[in-house]
Every structure is written in structure tokens, then in C-alpha cells.
Amino acid sequence: MHFNIGLVAAALLVSASPAMSATFRFYNGADCQGGAFSVADNVPPRDCIFLPNGGSAKSIGYDGVSSEILFYLSGGPNDKCTNGAAAAAGGDSGCATAPAGFNFESAYWF
């Protein structure tokens, strides 16, 4: 059987694409309750996703994370996935709620 290498490579890339992106949903309520006020689709791995203009969320829901996700608190030195994560979770899908008195501003997955 003879295969066109370019066609096979393109097919593998297309079939792998959905597994290489994640979806994030930002909620005002704990435990991803109350309806998402912001959604980010097709976020590639090793990319910091954050709420602009000083926005923050009490909880973040996620789908399609292949390995691990890190969550960063809102405010000052932790904005945009910097200076150490406040929480971490395993891959696949789930919801993370910020500690009492705090909100999340960003997340980073790999």
C-alpha cells in the first residue's frame, strides 16, 4: 500500500488539533455556578489565559486539558500567570474555585 506522506501528515495534524486546545469558562460563583460570564475556546497549551482590564472570577471551569492546569490569583504580582500558582489540578475537565477572599485572574495549562 502506497501513501502520500504529505496527505498522511496533514490528516494526523487535523485529527490531533482538538486534543491540543482547551476551553476555559469564568464564573462569578464558586464551583462554576451561576453561568459563565466569559468563555475562551481553542486555547493552545503553554498559553496563559487571563481576563483583561483587571477582571477576575471566583471559579474557572476547563475542558480539554491534557496534563495539568495552574490557577493564579487576581491582583498585583500574580496577574497573567506570574509569581507562582495558587492552585493546580490534573488534566481533562473540571472546576477550580479560588480560596476564600480571593478570585482567579488567569490560568496556564500544559
N, CA, C and O atoms as CSV, one atom per row, in Angstrom:
chain,resi,resn,atom,element,x,y,z
A,1,MET,N,N,0.843,-1.162,0.000
A,1,MET,CA,C,0.000,0.000,0.000
A,1,MET,C,C,0.897,1.237,0.000
A,1,MET,O,O,1.852,1.308,0.773
A,2,HIS,N,N,0.603,2.193,-0.845
A,2,HIS,CA,C,1.419,3.400,-1.007
A,2,HIS,C,C,0.651,4.607,-0.471
A,2,HIS,O,O,-0.501,4.828,-0.843
A,3,PHE,N,N,1.291,5.387,0.403
A,3,PHE,CA,C,0.657,6.570,0.991
A,3,PHE,C,C,1.395,7.832,0.562
A,3,PHE,O,O,2.616,7.829,0.404
A,4,ASN,N,N,0.662,8.876,0.381
A,4,ASN,CA,C,1.244,10.186,0.169
A,4,ASN,C,C,1.597,10.732,1.553
A,4,ASN,O,O,0.705,10.983,2.363
A,5,ILE,N,N,2.896,10.919,1.830
A,5,ILE,CA,C,3.360,11.344,3.149
A,5,ILE,C,C,2.747,12.686,3.559
A,5,ILE,O,O,2.370,12.857,4.718
A,6,GLY,N,N,2.643,13.623,2.644
A,6,GLY,CA,C,2.048,14.928,2.959
A,6,GLY,C,C,0.590,14.800,3.364
A,6,GLY,O,O,0.143,15.473,4.292
A,7,LEU,N,N,-0.152,13.946,2.678
A,7,LEU,CA,C,-1.558,13.742,2.992
A,7,LEU,C,C,-1.716,13.086,4.360
A,7,LEU,O,O,-2.580,13.484,5.142
A,8,VAL,N,N,-0.896,12.095,4.652
A,8,VAL,CA,C,-0.944,11.427,5.949
A,8,VAL,C,C,-0.583,12.396,7.068
A,8,VAL,O,O,-1.249,12.418,8.104
A,9,ALA,N,N,0.459,13.195,6.874
A,9,ALA,CA,C,0.863,14.174,7.890
A,9,ALA,C,C,-0.243,15.201,8.126
A,9,ALA,O,O,-0.518,15.560,9.271
A,10,ALA,N,N,-0.876,15.676,7.059
A,10,ALA,CA,C,-1.963,16.644,7.200
A,10,ALA,C,C,-3.146,16.025,7.939
A,10,ALA,O,O,-3.759,16.680,8.782
A,11,ALA,N,N,-3.469,14.784,7.636
A,11,ALA,CA,C,-4.574,14.111,8.318
A,11,ALA,C,C,-4.277,13.928,9.801
A,11,ALA,O,O,-5.163,14.111,10.636
A,12,LEU,N,N,-3.048,13.571,10.135
A,12,LEU,CA,C,-2.679,13.425,11.542
A,12,LEU,C,C,-2.753,14.753,12.274
A,12,LEU,O,O,-3.206,14.800,13.418
A,13,LEU,N,N,-2.322,15.822,11.646
A,13,LEU,CA,C,-2.366,17.144,12.263
A,13,LEU,C,C,-3.803,17.576,12.512
A,13,LEU,O,O,-4.117,18.088,13.586
A,14,VAL,N,N,-4.671,17.378,11.538
A,14,VAL,CA,C,-6.073,17.752,11.696
A,14,VAL,C,C,-6.739,16.917,12.776
A,14,VAL,O,O,-7.505,17.450,13.579
A,15,SER,N,N,-6.465,15.624,12.812
A,15,SER,CA,C,-7.102,14.767,13.816
A,15,SER,C,C,-6.572,15.059,15.208
A,15,SER,O,O,-7.276,14.806,16.185
A,16,ALA,N,N,-5.366,15.577,15.336
A,16,ALA,CA,C,-4.782,15.872,16.646
A,16,ALA,C,C,-5.176,17.255,17.161
A,16,ALA,O,O,-5.064,17.516,18.358
A,17,SER,N,N,-5.627,18.131,16.293
A,17,SER,CA,C,-5.892,19.511,16.684
A,17,SER,C,C,-6.853,19.672,17.854
A,17,SER,O,O,-6.544,20.442,18.764
A,18,PRO,N,N,-8.012,18.989,17.891
A,18,PRO,CA,C,-8.919,19.196,19.013
A,18,PRO,C,C,-8.307,18.816,20.358
A,18,PRO,O,O,-8.651,19.414,21.378
A,19,ALA,N,N,-7.421,17.848,20.377
A,19,ALA,CA,C,-6.811,17.424,21.633
A,19,ALA,C,C,-5.727,18.395,22.082
A,19,ALA,O,O,-5.224,18.286,23.200
A,20,MET,N,N,-5.369,19.326,21.240
A,20,MET,CA,C,-4.294,20.258,21.556
A,20,MET,C,C,-4.820,21.650,21.890
A,20,MET,O,O,-4.090,22.634,21.767
A,21,SER,N,N,-6.054,21.739,22.301
A,21,SER,CA,C,-6.602,23.017,22.735
A,21,SER,C,C,-7.587,22.768,23.868
A,21,SER,O,O,-8.140,21.676,24.006
A,22,ALA,N,N,-7.790,23.779,24.657
A,22,ALA,CA,C,-8.680,23.665,25.811
A,22,ALA,C,C,-9.694,24.804,25.790
A,22,ALA,O,O,-9.517,25.811,25.104
A,23,THR,N,N,-10.749,24.615,26.552
A,23,THR,CA,C,-11.776,25.637,26.721
A,23,THR,C,C,-11.831,26.035,28.193
A,23,THR,O,O,-11.813,25.182,29.080
A,24,PHE,N,N,-11.897,27.325,28.436
A,24,PHE,CA,C,-11.986,27.856,29.794
A,24,PHE,C,C,-13.265,28.665,29.936
A,24,PHE,O,O,-13.645,29.409,29.032
A,25,ARG,N,N,-13.934,28.512,31.094
A,25,ARG,CA,C,-15.139,29.281,31.406
A,25,ARG,C,C,-14.932,29.966,32.754
A,25,ARG,O,O,-14.527,29.329,33.727
A,26,PHE,N,N,-15.209,31.246,32.804
A,26,PHE,CA,C,-15.009,32.041,34.013
A,26,PHE,C,C,-16.359,32.340,34.662
A,26,PHE,O,O,-17.302,32.758,33.990
A,27,TYR,N,N,-16.441,32.120,35.986
A,27,TYR,CA,C,-17.697,32.254,36.734
A,27,TYR,C,C,-17.538,33.216,37.909
A,27,TYR,O,O,-16.473,33.300,38.520
A,28,ASN,N,N,-18.614,33.938,38.212
A,28,ASN,CA,C,-18.632,34.788,39.396
A,28,ASN,C,C,-18.842,33.960,40.664
A,28,ASN,O,O,-18.401,34.357,41.742
A,29,GLY,N,N,-19.500,32.831,40.543
A,29,GLY,CA,C,-19.802,31.994,41.699
A,29,GLY,C,C,-18.790,30.886,41.906
A,29,GLY,O,O,-18.074,30.503,40.981
A,30,ALA,N,N,-18.736,30.372,43.129
A,30,ALA,CA,C,-17.877,29.227,43.448
A,30,ALA,C,C,-18.411,27.974,42.758
A,30,ALA,O,O,-19.589,27.899,42.410
A,31,ASP,N,N,-17.544,27.009,42.570
A,31,ASP,CA,C,-17.903,25.708,41.984
A,31,ASP,C,C,-18.544,25.831,40.611
A,31,ASP,O,O,-19.389,25.015,40.241
A,32,CYS,N,N,-18.147,26.845,39.857
A,32,CYS,CA,C,-18.618,27.057,38.479
A,32,CYS,C,C,-20.132,27.168,38.399
A,32,CYS,O,O,-20.762,26.613,37.498
A,33,GLN,N,N,-20.702,27.887,39.344
A,33,GLN,CA,C,-22.146,28.098,39.397
A,33,GLN,C,C,-22.516,29.495,38.906
A,33,GLN,O,O,-21.711,30.424,38.965
A,34,GLY,N,N,-23.746,29.623,38.424
A,34,GLY,CA,C,-24.288,30.930,38.070
A,34,GLY,C,C,-24.112,31.336,36.625
A,34,GLY,O,O,-24.436,32.472,36.280
A,35,GLY,N,N,-23.625,30.480,35.777
A,35,GLY,CA,C,-23.448,30.834,34.373
A,35,GLY,C,C,-22.125,31.524,34.109
A,35,GLY,O,O,-21.727,32.424,34.849
A,36,ALA,N,N,-21.452,31.108,33.070
A,36,ALA,CA,C,-20.146,31.674,32.721
A,36,ALA,C,C,-20.328,33.081,32.164
A,36,ALA,O,O,-21.195,33.313,31.323
A,37,PHE,N,N,-19.513,34.015,32.631
A,37,PHE,CA,C,-19.567,35.374,32.092
A,37,PHE,C,C,-18.526,35.599,31.004
A,37,PHE,O,O,-18.565,36.613,30.307
A,38,SER,N,N,-17.588,34.654,30.854
A,38,SER,CA,C,-16.586,34.756,29.799
A,38,SER,C,C,-16.135,33.347,29.430
A,38,SER,O,O,-15.965,32.493,30.300
A,39,VAL,N,N,-15.942,33.112,28.132
A,39,VAL,CA,C,-15.506,31.802,27.637
A,39,VAL,C,C,-14.351,32.008,26.677
A,39,VAL,O,O,-14.396,32.881,25.811
A,40,ALA,N,N,-13.311,31.191,26.840
A,40,ALA,CA,C,-12.168,31.206,25.914
A,40,ALA,C,C,-12.052,29.813,25.308
A,40,ALA,O,O,-11.780,28.846,26.019
A,41,ASP,N,N,-12.255,29.707,24.010
A,41,ASP,CA,C,-12.180,28.436,23.287
A,41,ASP,C,C,-10.846,28.305,22.567
A,41,ASP,O,O,-10.185,29.299,22.266
A,42,ASN,N,N,-10.463,27.066,22.298
A,42,ASN,CA,C,-9.280,26.762,21.488
A,42,ASN,C,C,-8.004,27.386,22.021
A,42,ASN,O,O,-7.189,27.888,21.247
A,43,VAL,N,N,-7.822,27.361,23.320
A,43,VAL,CA,C,-6.603,27.891,23.936
A,43,VAL,C,C,-5.504,26.836,23.804
A,43,VAL,O,O,-5.670,25.718,24.292
A,44,PRO,N,N,-4.394,27.166,23.160
A,44,PRO,CA,C,-3.323,26.185,22.982
A,44,PRO,C,C,-2.574,25.930,24.292
A,44,PRO,O,O,-2.604,26.761,25.200
A,45,PRO,N,N,-1.900,24.776,24.387
A,45,PRO,CA,C,-1.105,24.506,25.590
A,45,PRO,C,C,0.033,25.509,25.728
A,45,PRO,O,O,0.488,26.106,24.752
A,46,ARG,N,N,0.478,25.672,26.972
A,46,ARG,CA,C,1.570,26.587,27.294
A,46,ARG,C,C,1.241,28.034,26.943
A,46,ARG,O,O,2.108,28.818,26.558
A,47,ASP,N,N,-0.046,28.358,27.090
A,47,ASP,CA,C,-0.512,29.711,26.825
A,47,ASP,C,C,-1.257,30.194,28.066
A,47,ASP,O,O,-2.110,29.479,28.592
A,48,CYS,N,N,-0.947,31.380,28.529
A,48,CYS,CA,C,-1.626,31.958,29.684
A,48,CYS,C,C,-2.938,32.575,29.206
A,48,CYS,O,O,-2.947,33.426,28.316
A,49,ILE,N,N,-4.036,32.140,29.803
A,49,ILE,CA,C,-5.338,32.734,29.501
A,49,ILE,C,C,-5.715,33.603,30.691
A,49,ILE,O,O,-5.642,33.156,31.836
A,50,PHE,N,N,-6.118,34.840,30.430
A,50,PHE,CA,C,-6.417,35.759,31.528
A,50,PHE,C,C,-7.574,36.670,31.149
A,50,PHE,O,O,-7.889,36.856,29.974
A,51,LEU,N,N,-8.193,37.228,32.172
A,51,LEU,CA,C,-9.269,38.190,31.970
A,51,LEU,C,C,-8.664,39.582,31.837
A,51,LEU,O,O,-7.867,39.988,32.683
A,52,PRO,N,N,-9.027,40.314,30.798
A,52,PRO,CA,C,-8.454,41.649,30.595
A,52,PRO,C,C,-9.063,42.686,31.533
A,52,PRO,O,O,-10.062,42.423,32.202
A,53,ASN,N,N,-8.463,43.838,31.571
A,53,ASN,CA,C,-8.975,45.009,32.288
A,53,ASN,C,C,-9.204,44.756,33.779
A,53,ASN,O,O,-10.157,45.270,34.364
A,54,GLY,N,N,-8.337,43.971,34.375
A,54,GLY,CA,C,-8.451,43.730,35.809
A,54,GLY,C,C,-9.574,42.801,36.205
A,54,GLY,O,O,-9.944,42.744,37.378
A,55,GLY,N,N,-10.124,42.070,35.251
A,55,GLY,CA,C,-11.221,41.152,35.546
A,55,GLY,C,C,-10.762,39.965,36.374
A,55,GLY,O,O,-9.587,39.600,36.359
A,56,SER,N,N,-11.699,39.368,37.093
A,56,SER,CA,C,-11.384,38.191,37.884
A,56,SER,C,C,-12.626,37.322,38.017
A,56,SER,O,O,-13.743,37.777,37.768
A,57,ALA,N,N,-12.425,36.075,38.409
A,57,ALA,CA,C,-13.508,35.110,38.543
A,57,ALA,C,C,-13.343,34.322,39.835
A,57,ALA,O,O,-12.222,34.030,40.250
A,58,LYS,N,N,-14.436,33.984,40.458
A,58,LYS,CA,C,-14.379,33.164,41.664
A,58,LYS,C,C,-13.993,31.734,41.315
A,58,LYS,O,O,-13.310,31.065,42.091
A,59,SER,N,N,-14.426,31.264,40.154
A,59,SER,CA,C,-14.069,29.908,39.741
A,59,SER,C,C,-13.850,29.851,38.238
A,59,SER,O,O,-14.360,30.678,37.482
A,60,ILE,N,N,-13.079,28.853,37.826
A,60,ILE,CA,C,-12.774,28.636,36.409
A,60,ILE,C,C,-13.041,27.179,36.084
A,60,ILE,O,O,-12.503,26.277,36.726
A,61,GLY,N,N,-13.882,26.958,35.073
A,61,GLY,CA,C,-14.123,25.614,34.553
A,61,GLY,C,C,-13.249,25.384,33.346
A,61,GLY,O,O,-12.925,26.324,32.620
A,62,TYR,N,N,-12.863,24.134,33.124
A,62,TYR,CA,C,-11.976,23.841,32.000
A,62,TYR,C,C,-12.300,22.478,31.400
A,62,TYR,O,O,-12.763,21.570,32.090
A,63,ASP,N,N,-12.047,22.358,30.104
A,63,ASP,CA,C,-12.217,21.125,29.342
A,63,ASP,C,C,-11.061,20.988,28.369
A,63,ASP,O,O,-10.590,21.984,27.819
A,64,GLY,N,N,-10.600,19.766,28.153
A,64,GLY,CA,C,-9.586,19.512,27.142
A,64,GLY,C,C,-8.155,19.713,27.588
A,64,GLY,O,O,-7.255,19.787,26.752
A,65,VAL,N,N,-7.923,19.802,28.891
A,65,VAL,CA,C,-6.562,19.971,29.400
A,65,VAL,C,C,-5.882,18.601,29.394
A,65,VAL,O,O,-6.384,17.653,29.997
A,66,SER,N,N,-4.752,18.502,28.718
A,66,SER,CA,C,-4.122,17.196,28.536
A,66,SER,C,C,-3.320,16.716,29.732
A,66,SER,O,O,-3.215,15.507,29.939
A,67,SER,N,N,-2.752,17.604,30.523
A,67,SER,CA,C,-1.878,17.163,31.598
A,67,SER,C,C,-2.200,17.842,32.921
A,67,SER,O,O,-2.715,17.202,33.838
A,68,GLU,N,N,-1.902,19.132,33.027
A,68,GLU,CA,C,-2.076,19.856,34.281
A,68,GLU,C,C,-2.461,21.296,33.990
A,68,GLU,O,O,-2.133,21.839,32.935
A,69,ILE,N,N,-3.158,21.906,34.936
A,69,ILE,CA,C,-3.539,23.306,34.820
A,69,ILE,C,C,-3.187,24.016,36.118
A,69,ILE,O,O,-3.370,23.475,37.209
A,70,LEU,N,N,-2.678,25.238,35.982
A,70,LEU,CA,C,-2.301,26.067,37.126
A,70,LEU,C,C,-3.201,27.297,37.147
A,70,LEU,O,O,-3.519,27.860,36.100
A,71,PHE,N,N,-3.613,27.713,38.352
A,71,PHE,CA,C,-4.502,28.860,38.519
A,71,PHE,C,C,-3.794,29.942,39.326
A,71,PHE,O,O,-3.118,29.652,40.313
A,72,TYR,N,N,-3.956,31.191,38.897
A,72,TYR,CA,C,-3.267,32.328,39.508
A,72,TYR,C,C,-4.278,33.331,40.062
A,72,TYR,O,O,-5.288,33.627,39.424
A,73,LEU,N,N,-3.996,33.844,41.244
A,73,LEU,CA,C,-4.878,34.800,41.891
A,73,LEU,C,C,-4.880,36.138,41.157
A,73,LEU,O,O,-3.942,36.480,40.437
A,74,SER,N,N,-5.949,36.871,41.360
A,74,SER,CA,C,-6.078,38.201,40.785
A,74,SER,C,C,-5.369,39.228,41.664
A,74,SER,O,O,-5.403,39.159,42.892
A,75,GLY,N,N,-4.741,40.161,41.006
A,75,GLY,CA,C,-4.153,41.285,41.728
A,75,GLY,C,C,-2.650,41.272,41.807
A,75,GLY,O,O,-2.031,40.275,42.179
A,76,GLY,N,N,-2.081,42.394,41.452
A,76,GLY,CA,C,-0.654,42.629,41.631
A,76,GLY,C,C,0.262,41.611,41.006
A,76,GLY,O,O,0.212,41.381,39.798
A,77,PRO,N,N,1.112,40.989,41.829
A,77,PRO,CA,C,2.209,40.184,41.305
A,77,PRO,C,C,1.792,38.855,40.665
A,77,PRO,O,O,2.628,38.204,40.039
A,78,ASN,N,N,0.551,38.437,40.799
A,78,ASN,CA,C,0.134,37.147,40.244
A,78,ASN,C,C,-0.595,37.254,38.917
A,78,ASN,O,O,-0.890,36.231,38.298
A,79,ASP,N,N,-0.894,38.462,38.464
A,79,ASP,CA,C,-1.618,38.627,37.201
A,79,ASP,C,C,-0.837,38.016,36.043
A,79,ASP,O,O,0.394,37.998,36.031
A,80,LYS,N,N,-1.583,37.524,35.090
A,80,LYS,CA,C,-1.055,36.956,33.856
A,80,LYS,C,C,-0.047,35.834,34.116
A,80,LYS,O,O,1.042,35.811,33.543
A,81,CYS,N,N,-0.435,34.912,34.988
A,81,CYS,CA,C,0.320,33.672,35.216
A,81,CYS,C,C,1.745,33.901,35.716
A,81,CYS,O,O,2.683,33.257,35.245
A,82,THR,N,N,1.904,34.811,36.661
A,82,THR,CA,C,3.240,35.086,37.181
A,82,THR,C,C,3.328,34.833,38.687
A,82,THR,O,O,2.326,34.843,39.402
A,83,ASN,N,N,4.551,34.609,39.139
A,83,ASN,CA,C,4.903,34.520,40.556
A,83,ASN,C,C,4.216,33.420,41.347
A,83,ASN,O,O,3.853,33.623,42.506
A,84,GLY,N,N,4.039,32.282,40.748
A,84,GLY,CA,C,3.544,31.119,41.472
A,84,GLY,C,C,2.037,30.963,41.458
A,84,GLY,O,O,1.290,31.906,41.717
A,85,ALA,N,N,1.615,29.761,41.150
A,85,ALA,CA,C,0.189,29.449,41.096
A,85,ALA,C,C,-0.380,29.267,42.495
A,85,ALA,O,O,0.317,28.829,43.410
A,86,ALA,N,N,-1.648,29.606,42.650
A,86,ALA,CA,C,-2.353,29.434,43.924
A,86,ALA,C,C,-2.993,28.059,44.016
A,86,ALA,O,O,-3.265,27.570,45.113
A,87,ALA,N,N,-3.236,27.431,42.863
A,87,ALA,CA,C,-3.875,26.115,42.834
A,87,ALA,C,C,-3.453,25.389,41.570
A,87,ALA,O,O,-3.042,26.006,40.588
A,88,ALA,N,N,-3.561,24.076,41.610
A,88,ALA,CA,C,-3.249,23.239,40.449
A,88,ALA,C,C,-4.254,22.098,40.394
A,88,ALA,O,O,-4.824,21.704,41.412
A,89,ALA,N,N,-4.461,21.577,39.198
A,89,ALA,CA,C,-5.371,20.444,39.026
A,89,ALA,C,C,-4.855,19.555,37.911
A,89,ALA,O,O,-4.068,19.987,37.068
A,90,GLY,N,N,-5.306,18.311,37.913
A,90,GLY,CA,C,-4.950,17.367,36.864
A,90,GLY,C,C,-5.680,17.684,35.575
A,90,GLY,O,O,-6.511,18.591,35.525
A,91,GLY,N,N,-5.372,16.946,34.555
A,91,GLY,CA,C,-5.927,17.194,33.239
A,91,GLY,C,C,-7.374,16.787,33.070
A,91,GLY,O,O,-8.063,16.449,34.033
A,92,ASP,N,N,-7.818,16.827,31.830
A,92,ASP,CA,C,-9.156,16.510,31.376
A,92,ASP,C,C,-10.089,17.684,31.599
A,92,ASP,O,O,-9.928,18.715,30.946
A,93,SER,N,N,-11.061,17.571,32.496
A,93,SER,CA,C,-12.001,18.664,32.717
A,93,SER,C,C,-12.304,18.789,34.199
A,93,SER,O,O,-12.110,17.851,34.973
A,94,GLY,N,N,-12.785,19.971,34.580
A,94,GLY,CA,C,-13.103,20.186,35.981
A,94,GLY,C,C,-13.391,21.640,36.263
A,94,GLY,O,O,-13.615,22.442,35.355
A,95,CYS,N,N,-13.381,21.965,37.551
A,95,CYS,CA,C,-13.649,23.316,38.014
A,95,CYS,C,C,-12.761,23.600,39.211
A,95,CYS,O,O,-12.602,22.753,40.090
A,96,ALA,N,N,-12.186,24.785,39.244
A,96,ALA,CA,C,-11.370,25.209,40.388
A,96,ALA,C,C,-11.969,26.489,40.964
A,96,ALA,O,O,-12.325,27.411,40.230
A,97,THR,N,N,-12.074,26.526,42.290
A,97,THR,CA,C,-12.594,27.699,42.992
A,97,THR,C,C,-11.461,28.353,43.769
A,97,THR,O,O,-10.689,27.682,44.454
A,98,ALA,N,N,-11.376,29.662,43.651
A,98,ALA,CA,C,-10.337,30.416,44.366
A,98,ALA,C,C,-10.567,30.312,45.878
A,98,ALA,O,O,-11.696,30.107,46.324
A,99,PRO,N,N,-9.498,30.453,46.658
A,99,PRO,CA,C,-9.641,30.421,48.125
A,99,PRO,C,C,-10.557,31.541,48.624
A,99,PRO,O,O,-10.745,32.554,47.950
A,100,ALA,N,N,-11.115,31.344,49.800
A,100,ALA,CA,C,-11.999,32.352,50.399
A,100,ALA,C,C,-11.308,33.716,50.425
A,100,ALA,O,O,-10.153,33.831,50.834
A,101,GLY,N,N,-12.024,34.735,49.986
A,101,GLY,CA,C,-11.500,36.094,49.982
A,101,GLY,C,C,-10.688,36.461,48.760
A,101,GLY,O,O,-10.204,37.588,48.659
A,102,PHE,N,N,-10.526,35.528,47.823
A,102,PHE,CA,C,-9.723,35.780,46.626
A,102,PHE,C,C,-10.483,35.369,45.374
A,102,PHE,O,O,-11.473,34.642,45.444
A,103,ASN,N,N,-10.005,35.847,44.222
A,103,ASN,CA,C,-10.502,35.442,42.906
A,103,ASN,C,C,-9.321,35.033,42.045
A,103,ASN,O,O,-8.176,35.387,42.327
A,104,PHE,N,N,-9.617,34.273,40.981
A,104,PHE,CA,C,-8.609,33.931,39.988
A,104,PHE,C,C,-8.639,34.969,38.869
A,104,PHE,O,O,-9.692,35.509,38.533
A,105,GLU,N,N,-7.474,35.234,38.306
A,105,GLU,CA,C,-7.363,36.147,37.167
A,105,GLU,C,C,-6.860,35.428,35.927
A,105,GLU,O,O,-7.161,35.848,34.810
A,106,SER,N,N,-6.085,34.332,36.101
A,106,SER,CA,C,-5.502,33.683,34.939
A,106,SER,C,C,-5.249,32.200,35.209
A,106,SER,O,O,-5.307,31.725,36.344
A,107,ALA,N,N,-4.967,31.493,34.113
A,107,ALA,CA,C,-4.673,30.060,34.193
A,107,ALA,C,C,-3.676,29.703,33.084
A,107,ALA,O,O,-3.613,30.359,32.045
A,108,TYR,N,N,-2.917,28.665,33.333
A,108,TYR,CA,C,-1.883,28.196,32.391
A,108,TYR,C,C,-1.983,26.679,32.350
A,108,TYR,O,O,-2.003,26.036,33.399
A,109,TRP,N,N,-2.047,26.100,31.164
A,109,TRP,CA,C,-2.132,24.645,31.088
A,109,TRP,C,C,-1.050,24.078,30.186
A,109,TRP,O,O,-0.528,24.742,29.291
A,110,PHE,N,N,-0.737,22.816,30.464
A,110,PHE,CA,C,0.248,22.094,29.644
A,110,PHE,C,C,-0.055,20.621,29.667
A,110,PHE,O,O,0.655,19.835,29.040
